Amino acid sequence: MLLPLLILLPIGFAATNIYRTASADPGPMILAAIYIVMMLSAHFVLVASGNRGDPLLLPLVAAIGGVGLVMLNRLAPDLGTTSAFGLNMNVAETQLLWFAVGLLAMLTVAIGLRDDRFLRHYKYTWALAGIALLIFTFLFGTEVNGARLWIYLGPIGFQPTEFIKIVLVLFIAGYLAEHRALLRDASLRLGPIRVPPLPYLLPMLAIFVLVMLVVVVSKDLGTALLFFGIFLIMLFVATGRRSYVLIGLLLFLAGSFVASRLFEHVARRVDAWLDPFADPSGAGYQTVQALYAFGRGGLFGEGLGQSLLPTAGGRFFGVETDFIFAVIAEELGVIGACGLLALTMALVFRGLRVGILARDDFSAMLAVGLTVSLGLQTLIITAGIVKLIPLTGITFPFVSYGGSSLLASFIIVGLLLAISHRSAVADEREGRGP
Amino acid sequence: MIALQVRRLAVYLVLAFTVVSLALSWWQVIDAPALAARPDNPEVIVARRTMPRGSIFDLRGNVLASSRLVNGISTRTYPDSSFTHLIGYASLRFGTTGLERVWDDILIGQTDPNPVNDIVDDVLGREPQPRDLTLTVDQRLQDFAAAQLGPDIGAVVALDPRTGAVLAMTSTPTFDATPISGDPATAGRAMNQIENQPGNALVPRDRQGHYTPGSIMKVVTAAAGLETGSITPQTTFPDQPQQEVEGFVVDGFRILEHNLSPVQPALWALSEALQVSSNIFFAHVGLEVGAEAYLDEARAFGFCSGLSIGDPDRALPVAPSYVTTPQDDDCSPFQDRAELAQASFGQGRVSVTPVQMALVAATIANDGVMPQPYVVRDVRTHASRPVRGPSDQVLETMSPPGGSRVVSSSTATQVRYAMVDAVEGPLGRLYAGAGAVSNFGVPGVRTAGKTGTAELGPGQEPHSWFIGFAPAQGSATPAIAVAVIVEGGGSGSGRAAPIGGAVMAEWLKILGSGG
């Protein structure tokens, strides 16, 4: 399954260099080679360690990440280099370093996590740790682009929300697994309306509201939407009640409406979403330029290296992170962009399958929650760029440039591998085939 | 277990991904041509810098705008400055205006007139090709009209009332757009000079100038009166002779005749009233029609909302004309009867563009149907040597966009007779200027028209207006309708009417000589 990567990645690198230098020289392949070797090694280590986890997860991640790396390699000359640890590295090189860190983390979790008890038993500790981290970010974080998301430790900045996302899923999975039967069956009746049994939901709601509060106050709307979506979907999966989701969505819409009235920067985002062309050089600039990039790309794309988005207005902000999907769509067309979405969807399917095959409620809820966090994050950022919803600043998992996002995403894959490994082993012990 | 819910969830997620993919396809395929047409698209900016830009020709193939590459940068030349306000400029420094803006994507080949070709080109990876435009305007008539205006500030708009084709459209003072389109460094200096000239040469007065119309508005009032049945051509107002002497008081506002009449007050019907241009008669008509009905009739003529030249998705915008105070992209209701009475003879708060008034004339000429004006005749492949004329390969020919009926055929005919009288009738000759309009040396042709003298206030020379059409005898279909304004030109008969007559005569001569 990793084999297509061997061909596609070098082709992507070669095409970029051929366009840039206007020569037949495919250019240096060292980054592509390292990436392929890293992915293959990680795969072999997994196999050698006896991990029986889902065999498609890593290849899919490698393919999605490969598209991202080709794009970052293509963007690198437009973005220049940054220096870290005394090395001058461009975005592709930095990202490759993070791929290495991420793979190591993934292997550690996948192989090392033989027992999930400490995950499920300390759910309140996880939740409190997450909230503490959030508050710390809010108090000491650095504001970038209107949202307070970053903590800087020396030269390395990281986004705590990426990790709080995992912690939040851990907590909700633990709580729902414990109280699922009650939540599903018990209900209060108010006339014809069935009301969720509030007392049972209260501890979870309390923690959840606290998280949302901090996220909203720190103006990180994309993450707020992501957290809320994860919460609702996990609640739905645990109880099978669509009414929870509907009530939640209505609450969210109402909350968004109030927020757009209260906070000026929310109102600006909403206006820029409803009619970006009203202020195409100001509030609507990013949306409008992304739409132009889509229009230029057409069905088959302009070809690697030919996007005008990175140099729009001198240098387009966020082209390697929030807007990398627009560059992909411009250079690879509808075909390429939908292909990438299809890969992500395949990854989500495998993740959900891990949840279905899991042997206990906690593992199942955890697998579904983690998978949904990847899928929903992809949906929120892409839907924002194609103007289906207001634009928010979150990353495209495995594709966008960014160490925190990459590391967190790999930890999620590691957890999925560990869960699927345990169910495979248990199935085998009972003589059931996978 | 939870398998059922997870499977349901998978279906929802597939739906969500599908919606995102569909939205993506919308922008990338369906809406792509519209996005490519926007001037702030980086693709357009890059293409404009380096790509040859299509030429623009007049009706007979004379070059009005052409580009060549100088040091790899597209440089544009405009040989005839009487077209500057219509064609605009395509400047690397100042962007695009006029037709250069509206047709930008076609001129640089960013989109094809046929959307299917765009997709074919995309699949085959073909480079976009610049396209040439041919206008409906005849350079001979355009230059003639500009020469008639001479050093005066004003505008001439001439339309073919049958099709809406723009025959001439010029605004003075004008400027040479060539230096603005050239080297960005010198373009700045050229723009500064133009901005510092008196008369505000950058404003296209024909489309964007707002003027009090004065008596030419009486054509609209006459049509409104007849169309609503408030008057007939025989209707008279018995109090009028007395009011001509004493003034006509409406809600405490005293209306006086501005023209010191060379004829005695009398009991006038429509034709005579239009000939002597009686303010009081038309004030009565407006009041008979009523405030709401008057606004509705004016709206039918195109007032109170933006007009455009060309079909809606590629339209040269025309500023809205108003009968009352503008309000929410519409005319506000009349404040009182005095305002309605004044609007009925073109004073008060009425403010109009020359294009709007040319359309009023064209509507009466065209049997009550207002033609949708258009100015681009066809799109052709790029001619590599523009001086030799446009290429033979026409990619798209614009058919006349059609029109909308404003007043009935009988109303149009009755107003038309009154407008013929206003130029050629025994009283009309006194007002339109003896021989100034009708006697222009084309035998056997009758002219319809109306002069206007827009009073601006004490101490200010009034604007001189004329609208009209020809030929107007019998059942002949008029070939040209005009609107002329000369700012501060004095009486309508003194300055604008002779220009209007001369422009119509020139066009009939051109047509008579075989085009």
Interface residues (C-beta under 8 A of the other chain):
Chain A: I233 F236 V237 A238 G240 F277 P280 S281 V288 Q289 L291 Y292 F294 G295 R296 G297 G298 L299 F300 L308 L309 T311 A312 G313 A329 G333 V334 A337 C338 L341 A342 T344 M345 V348 F349 L352 G355 I356 D361 A364 M365 V368 V372 G375 L379 T382 A383 V386 K387 L388
Chain B: M1 I2 A3 L4 Q5 V6 R7 L9 A10 L13 V14 A16 F17 V19 V20 S21 A23 L24 S25 W26 W27 Q28 V29 D31 A32 P33 A34 L35 A36 R38 D40 N41 P42 E43 V46 I119 D122 V123
